[in-house]
Amino acid sequence: MAVTTIRPAGTPPRAPRLSVVHAIAASLNPDRYFRWRRARDGDTFLVRFPGFTPVLFTSNPDGARDVFRAPVDILEPPRPNPIGPLVGDASMILISGERHRRDRALMMPPFHGERMRAYGRLIRDSAVQEMSTWKAGDRIDARAASRAITLRVILEAVFGVDSHARRDEYTRTVADFLGSYTGALMLAPVLRRSLLGHGPWDRFVRLRAEFDALLAEDVAHRRSEVDSDRTDILSMLLASRYEDGSAIDDADLREQLRSLLVAGHETTATSVTWALFHLLRAPDVLERVLDEIESLGPDPAPELIAKLPYLDAVCHETLRLHPAVPIILRKLTEPLTVDGFAAPAGGIVGIVLPLLHSHRDVWTDPTAFDPDRFVGARFTPFEYAPFGGGHRRCVGFALAEYEMRIVVATILSRARLALPARALRRPAPISVPHNIATSPRRSIIFEVDDMKTANEFLPH
């Protein structure tokens, strides 16, 4: 379909009037709003919402290249940031400059190589544990089940929580903490004020303090023990040192841990949910994935699962259609030209990933779920960027991809699932903002047709 552009080619982008109406439209259906803006104004357009600095958004590979290749010292996260209260000012998501470089160097090693692959069986066993109560005839909320799995992985792999009682305490606290940060608090800073201790902001602050107290207890305990055999990321960060030999302090460590929870819990769970949804609507694709998994034999090693090429293509295609964090924003400390248009110092530039991942110059039939487009093909980081790009690419992207593949394969190989007939007829649910990420507006429910026998079901 041809794109009808109202703004004449080459003229500077202008923010539309009636910004309140645009803000409402974007909050109700972000994907539809941004596609309408591209059709109306071209690949690069200006957005202004009430209370926020205007953003020059781009949605083509040329614009993405301009942003991702911009000098490191002229880009920083926008402040104030909607997720600031969740992750904290010391979060690597929000810091910039030399501090970002130092903290990123400290955080990167635990997420790569053998250390990351050591978490494979933990990921597999977390999925198996969540499935242990499933039986034929059950109806399962895919998003709730995926969240439970990814939270279990984070609590053990990142925080090192290996006690059932302690894990249950964390699970309750984390669920309440994340649930208390509503869309209203995220998008309307004016609501972040106390109402005699009983308002939504008061509740969020109280639950954040409870979560931080749990983290503080575990950090203090871990600092006092000597156990070189621990492989959780918290232990590795405690043992790591900056270039000057100093260690990360407790306050900064808590905010980095909180960031890992917020960034790695909901995002991976949503990606697993979307992968299952598309596979259950595409029987031929599902059969190919199952054949590939079965070719590894019974109880394959997680690292072998993660290397399966067609499963890999399925996961890439899922992330193309549904990048968990669909908007990338950068504030400029110096002017920058983006897709041929000048953005001033102090301005904000952004990339709309769903638009980039469906650009007509790169993707054929972009709305279709077609994993074959990733078989034997490579795309540049300016065409496909589900984890961002440049020097601020998500530090945990490798673990997220690894976890997604193992969880999807474990679920599919141990349960025969189906979508209800109504879900097969309806369009896919739209994605809406939820904390740091987006998630399906309506629940995705699948039915359990059959399960493996008890002995086959348990991990070996």
N, C-alpha and C positions, 0 to 999 in steps of 0.2 A: 504494500500500500504506500502510495506517495505521501510524503510529509508536507502538509500545508503550513507554511511559515508566514505569519503576519508581519513580523519585524523584517524590514528589508535587509538583505545580506550586507554585511560590513558595517552596519550602524551599531553604535554602542548599546549594550543591553540596558533596559530601563526597568525599574521595579514597577509592578502593576499597582494600580490604585486599589482601594478597598482591601487593605492588607488583612483586616480582621476576617473577611470572607475567605480569603486565600488560606489563612491559618486554620480556619475551621475545616475547609475542604481537605487540606493536607493531613490534619489529625484524623479525619474519618477514613480516608483511603489514600495513604501516602503514595502508593505505586501509581494509582490512577491520576493523582494530581501532578506528579512529576512527568508522567508520560504526556499529559495534556500540555504542560508547559513546554516540553520539547517540541511537540507538534505545532504549538502556537508560536514559539520564539526561537526555535533552532536548538542546536546542541549545547550552547552556552547561554545561560539566562540568569537574571538577577531575581532573588527572592528577598522580600522584607516582611517579617512577621512582627507584630507589636511587641515592644520590649526587647528586641534582639537586633544586633547589628546586621545590616544587609549582607547577603552572601551571594557571591558570584559562583554559581554552580556550572560545572562542565560535565559532559556525558559522552565524550568521544575519546579515542586513544591519543589524539594530539594534545587535548587538554589535560588528560591524565598524565601524560609524559611531562608536561610543563610543571605540574604540581609535584609529582614524585621526584623529578630531577632538580627541583629548585635547591639552591644552596641550603645546607642544614641550618645555618645561623640566621636565616630570614623567616623560618617557619616555627610556629609554636602553637600549642593547643589554645583555642579560644577561652577566654575567661570573662565573666564567670561561666562555668560549664554546668550543663544540666545534671551531670552525674557526679559533680564534685562532692556533694554530701555523702554519696554512697561510698566512694573510693578514697576520698581524702586528698588534701592538697599535695601530699608527698607521693601520691601514686605516680608510677611511671607513665600512666596514661596522660597525666596532666602536667608533669614537669617538662622542662625544655633545657636547651643549652648544654653546658658542661655537666650539670647535674644529671640530665637525662642520659648522656653518654656514659657516665660513671655507673649509674644504676643499671643501665641496660647491659653493660659488660659484666656486672655482678650477677644479673638474673639469667643471662643466656645459657651458660653451661649446663644447668640441670635439665634443660629442655631438648637436648640433642644427644645423638650417639647412643652408646650402650646404656647410659643412665635412663634415657627415655624408654628404650625398648624393654628395660627391666620391669616396666609397669604393664606390659602386655597381659600377663596372666591375672593381675589384679583387675584390669578392665574386663577381661573375659569373665572372671568369677563374680564381679559385681553385677554383670548382666544376668548370669545364671542365678544368682541369689534373688534378684528381683523377679525372675520368672518362676521361682520355685513353688509359688502358690497358684500359678495359672493352671487351668484345666479346660478341657473341651467344653465349649458352650459359654465361656466367660466373654465379657465385653471389657476391653482394656482401653483406658485413656492413654494414647500413645505419648502425649506430652508429659503427663504425670509420671508414667513409667520411665521415660527417658530422663526426666529430671532426677528421679530417685537414683538411677544408675550413675549419672554424671556427678551428683553430689557425693555419693559413696566413694567414687574414684578420687575426687578432690580431697575429701576428708582424710583418706588414707595416703594417697600419693603425695599430696601437697602438705597437708597439716600433720601427717603422721599419726592420725587418730586410729588406734587399733583396738580399743576397748569398746565392746558393744554398748555399755552404759554411756560412755563418753560420746560415742557416735550418735546415740539417740538424743543426747542433750544438745549436741551441735545441730542436729537435723531440725529439732524444734526451734532452736534459736535462729538459725539461718532462714528457715521458712518464714518466721514472723518478721525478721529484719527486712528481707527482700520484699515481702508483701506489704510492709508499711510504707514503702517509698512509692506513693501513688503517682499516676500521670500528672495529677494536678500539682503535686509538690515538685515534680521534675520540671514542668514547663511554666510554672507560675511562681517565681521566687518570692513574690509578695506574700505568699501563704506560709513561708517558712518563718513563722513567729509563734511564740508561746501563747497559749490561751489558758492561762492559770493552771498549766500542767496537764490539761485534758484534751488538747487539740491534736490533729493529725501530726503536726510537726513535733509536738511533745512526745507522742508515742514513738515516732521514728527515732528521735534522739535517744530515748530510753532503751530501745531495742538495739540500736547501734552500740551503745555503751555495754549492754549485756554481751553482745558478740565480742567486742573488744576485750572484755574481762576474761572470757574463755581463752581467747588468743594469748592474753598476757600471762595467764596461768601456765599455759603449755610452753610458751617461750621461756619463762623463768625456770620451769622444770627442766627443759631441754638444755638450757645453758649450764645447769648444775650437774648434769649427768655426763658421763664419758662413754659414748657408744659409737665407735667408728663404723659399725656394721649397718647403721640405719641408712636407708636410701631415700627417705622422703625429702621433698624439696625444702621444707623448713630446716631440717638438719643440715642440708648442704649450704643453705644461705647463712646459717649460723657459723659454719666453718669457713665460709668464703671471706676474702679480704679485698678491699679496694687497692688500687695501685700504690697508695701511700702506706699500706699495711693496716689501716683501721678497719673495724667491723661496722656493719650496719647497726644503728641504734634501735632500741625496742619500738619506739613510736613509729619510725619509718617502716620497720619490718611489719608491724601490724597493718599499716596501710597498704603495703605491697601484697600481703597475704589476702587482705580484703579485696584488693583489685583482682587477684587471681581467681578468687571465688566468683566475683561478679562477672568477670570477663569469660571465665571458663566453664561456668555451670549452665547458665541459660542458653548460651550460644551453641554449645555442642549438643545439648538436649534438643534444641529446636532443629538443628541440622539432621539428627537421627530421625526425628519425627517426620520431617519432610521426605527423607529418603524412603522410609517405609511407606508413606502415603503414595508416592509416585510408583514405587515398585508394585504395590498391590493394585494399582490401576493399569499396569502394563505387564500382563502375564508372560509375554515373550521375553521381556527384559528380565523378569523375575526368574524364569526358568534358566536363562543363561547364567545368572548369578549363582543360583543353587547348584547347577552343574559344575561351575568353577570351584565352589567351596567343597563340594563332595569329591572333587578330583584330588584333594589333599589327603583324603582318608579320614578315619575317625580321630577326633581330638587333635586337630592340627595345631602346631605352635602358632601363637598369635602373630609373631613376626612374619610367618609365611602367609597368613591371611592378609596382612597389611600390604603384601606385595602383589596380590592378585590383580591383573591388569583390568579386567572388566569391572570388578568391584570398585577399583580406583576410578574408572571412568564414570560409574554411577554416582559416586560421591562428588566428583568434580562437577558433574552436570547438576546435581542437587544444589551445590553451592553457587553455581552460576545463576540458577533461577532464584535462589533464596539466600543471598549473602546475609549472614546473621546480623551484622552491623552494616546497614545499607548505605549510610552516609559517612563520608570522610570530610572533616573540617580542619582547616589550618588558618591561623591568624598570621598576617604578614607584618614583619618589622621593616621591610623595604618593599618598594613597588615590584610587581611581577606581572609579566604578560602571560595570560592564560588563553590558549586557543585564539591568539591574535588580538585579545582585548586587554586593556591595561587595568590592573587592580592596584589600588593605592596602598601605601604603607598604612598600617592600622586596619586595613580591610580584611575580610574573611573570604577565603576561597574554599570550594567544596567539590567533591566528586560524588555523583549519584550512581552507585554501583549497579543497581538493576538496569539502569539505562545504558551504562557502559557495557554490561554483559548481554545486551540485546541490540547493540549498534548494528545498523544495516550494512556497514562496510565490512563487518567481521563475521557476523552470525547469520546463518541461513535458517529460516523458520524459527526465529528466536524464542517464541512462546512454547514450542514443543519440548517435551522431555525426551531427549535423544542422546543417550550416553555415547553412541557411536561417534559423535563429533569429537570426542576426546581420545578415541582409540587411534594410536599411532600419530597423533597430532599434538603440536605444542603451540601455545599462545603466549604472546609477550606479556610481561607484567603490567603493560599499559592497556591491554585488552581484557585481561582476566585477573582480578585482584580481590578475591573474597576475604583476604586477611589484611587488606590495605597494602601499602607499598612504601618504597623509599626507606629512610632511616627510622621510621616509626612503624614499620610492619609489625604485626602482633608477635610478641616474643614467644607465645605458646602455640604458634600455628602448627608446628610439627606434631606436638602432642595431641592437639585437637583433631588433626587429620587421622592420626594413628588410632585415637579412641573411637572416632566415628566409624571407621572401617571395621574394627573388631566388634563393636557393639551391634552394628547392623548384621554382620555375618553370624554372630552368636545367636541373635534372636531368630533369624531366618532359618538357621540350621537346626533349631531345637523346637520350633513351633510352626505349625501350618496355620497361616493367618489369612483373613479375608476382610475386605471392607464391606459394610452393609450395603445393600442394593441402592439405597437412597444416596449414599455417598458416592457411588459410582456414577450416578446420573447428574449430581450437582457439580457446578464449577468448583475449582479449588478455592478454599477459603483465602481471604486476603490477609496480608501481613500487617500488623499494627505494632507501634512501639510498646516495649515492655522492658523497663529498666534500661540496661545498656544496649539491648538487642531488640529485635522484633520477633513476633511469634504469631501463629495462626489465630485469627480473631475467634473462630469457633473451635471447639474441641474436635480432635481427630480420633475417632473410636474405631478400633478393629475388633473382629471376632476371632476367637481361638477355635479353629476347627479340629485340631488334633495336637497332641504333645508327644514327645519321646517318652519311653518308659522311664521309671524312676532311676534305674541303674545307668541308663544312657544319659539321663538328664544331669546327674551330678558330675562336677568336674573331677578329673582324675589327678 
